[in-house]
Amino acid sequence: MTEEKTTLSHGRYLTRFAQLGPYLRREKSSNESYFFDCLSACVSAKKEPENREFWGWWLELVPKKKGFKYVYTYGKYDQQGDWLDIELPNKYTEEVKQSLEVFYQKISGFLEGELSLNIKAAPSFKGAKLGIKAK
């Protein structure tokens, strides 16, 4: 494939990323980066829905030549709608990590499989690389 066929405009990336599921946050995305997140587990279902907080993850995808670089963080989504970099409780760790791996399989399948673009952890990222089990 030629470079022209594999590179999409910002608007087309937004459309295609939105088709992967409810992960994309358009309002936090730009030409320079795309923001994804997932509210994996409710902190307390006893609270009213508008007051609930969640354990989950957020991931930033940055376009680079011939692909994308990512960084992600696990944490807590608070009542104000902000992500907090807080260690996950053991009870929810596996569920949250699994939801990120599911997302990573979807986005890497799209980028690598359909567009022949690579997706890798940013060089400065110190966390565990995604998709290691599958490769």
C-alpha positions in Angstrom: 0.0 0.0 0.0 1.1 3.5 -0.6 1.4 6.1 2.1 -1.7 8.0 0.7 -3.9 5.0 1.1 -2.9 4.3 4.7 -3.0 7.8 6.1 -6.4 9.3 7.0 -7.4 12.8 7.8 -8.1 13.7 11.4 -11.9 13.6 10.7 -11.6 10.1 9.2 -9.6 8.9 12.1 -12.2 10.2 14.5 -14.9 8.4 12.5 -13.0 5.1 12.4 -11.9 5.2 16.0 -15.5 5.8 17.1 -16.5 2.7 15.2 -14.3 0.6 17.6 -16.7 1.1 20.5 -17.4 3.7 23.2 -13.8 4.5 23.9 -13.1 7.6 21.9 -13.5 11.0 23.6 -13.8 13.4 20.7 -13.8 16.5 22.9 -10.3 15.5 24.3 -8.9 14.6 20.9 -7.1 16.7 18.3 -4.8 16.5 15.3 -1.9 15.9 17.7 -3.5 13.1 19.8 -6.5 10.9 20.3 -7.9 10.3 23.7 -9.6 7.0 24.7 -10.9 5.7 28.0 -13.0 3.0 29.6 -15.1 3.0 32.9 -14.5 -0.7 33.6 -15.8 -1.1 37.2 -18.1 0.9 39.4 -16.5 2.0 42.7 -19.9 1.9 44.5 -23.2 1.0 42.9 -25.0 2.2 46.0 -24.5 5.8 45.0 -27.0 7.6 42.7 -25.9 7.2 39.0 -24.9 10.8 38.6 -22.6 10.5 41.7 -20.9 7.2 40.8 -17.1 6.9 40.3 -15.4 4.2 38.3 -12.1 2.3 38.0 -10.7 2.2 34.5 -8.1 3.4 32.2 -7.3 6.1 29.7 -5.0 6.0 26.7 -3.5 8.7 24.5 -2.6 7.8 21.0 -0.2 10.2 19.2 0.3 10.1 15.4 3.9 9.5 14.3 5.5 8.8 10.9 4.1 5.5 9.7 2.1 4.8 12.9 1.1 5.8 16.4 2.7 5.9 19.8 0.6 5.3 23.0 0.7 5.9 26.7 -1.9 4.7 29.1 -2.8 5.0 32.8 -5.0 3.1 35.2 -7.0 5.0 37.7 -10.2 6.4 39.0 -12.8 8.4 37.2 -14.3 10.8 39.7 -17.7 12.6 40.1 -16.3 15.7 38.4 -15.5 13.7 35.3 -11.7 13.8 35.8 -9.3 10.9 35.7 -7.1 10.4 38.8 -3.9 8.5 38.6 -4.7 6.2 41.6 -3.6 2.6 42.1 -6.3 0.1 41.3 -7.7 -2.0 44.2 -6.7 -5.7 43.8 -10.4 -6.6 43.5 -10.7 -4.7 40.2 -7.2 -5.0 38.7 -7.8 -8.0 36.4 -11.1 -6.6 35.1 -9.7 -3.2 34.2 -6.5 -4.6 32.7 -8.5 -7.0 30.6 -10.7 -4.2 29.3 -7.6 -2.3 28.1 -6.3 -5.4 26.4 -9.6 -5.9 24.6 -9.5 -2.3 23.4 -5.8 -2.6 22.3 -6.6 -5.7 20.2 -9.4 -3.7 18.4 -7.3 -0.6 17.8 -4.1 -2.5 16.8 -6.2 -4.7 14.5 -7.5 -1.6 12.8 -4.2 0.3 12.5 -1.9 -2.7 11.7 -4.4 -4.9 9.9 -6.4 -2.4 7.8 -4.0 0.5 7.4 -0.6 -1.2 7.7 0.4 1.4 10.4 2.3 0.4 13.5 1.3 1.0 17.1 3.9 1.0 19.8 4.4 2.3 23.3 6.0 5.8 23.4 9.7 5.6 24.1 9.2 7.5 27.4 6.4 5.1 28.6 7.5 3.0 31.6 4.4 0.7 32.0 3.8 -2.8 30.6 3.6 -2.9 26.8 0.1 -3.9 25.5 -0.5 -6.9 23.3 2.5 -8.8 24.5 0.5 -11.9 25.2 -0.8 -11.9 21.6 2.6 -11.5 19.9 
